[in-house]
Amino acid sequence: MAGNLQGFDAKTVEPGGFDVLPAGEYDVCIVGSTMKPTARGDGKYLELELQVLNGPHQNARLWDRLNLVNPNQKAVTIAQGTLSAICRAVGVLTPQDSSDLHNKPLRCRVIVRKSEEYGDGNEVKRYMPRNAGPGTQAQQAGGSPWPASTQDASPAYQETARQADNVF
């Protein structure tokens, strides 16, 4: 089924796209997640949409895919390890649904993946608690990586939290 585009005029709107973020660490939150079938149809992956919370790239979006159901056990093990890192970073160790991980601040390390075929893109390589510095292993030391309150005072986080409160 086709969508009705009556009234749209491309001459009045600048073409859009996604800019590649520079490699580095970013404060983010998960703002969307969807379980999708793999291209082969023999598995499923969890697609995560991340939003940068602050800095010069505030509100930029990143995506990650976790192959949680796959005939390749190595892919599943990697995905489960990544999901564990996300859960620990946001303080939700036994999520019942991927939405339990939404709108909670965490930090991620991003690289630029070079591709002549598809164009350069970002890849998330690591997730960690937002307040942990580089190389910090606060959880392994037995302490919580979170302050007493996990509420963030940054305007981007407050706006994201406000938007989340309005979702039904």
Secondary structure, DSSP 4 states (H G I P E B T S, - for coil): -PPP-TT--GGGS-----PPPPSEEEEEEEEEEEEEE-TTSS-EEEEEEEEE-SSTTTT-EEEEEEEEE-S-HHHHHHHHHHHHHHHHHHT-SS-SSGGGGBT-EEEEEEEEEP-TTT--EEEEEEEE-TTPPTT--TTTTTS-SS-S-----SHHHHHHHHHHHT--
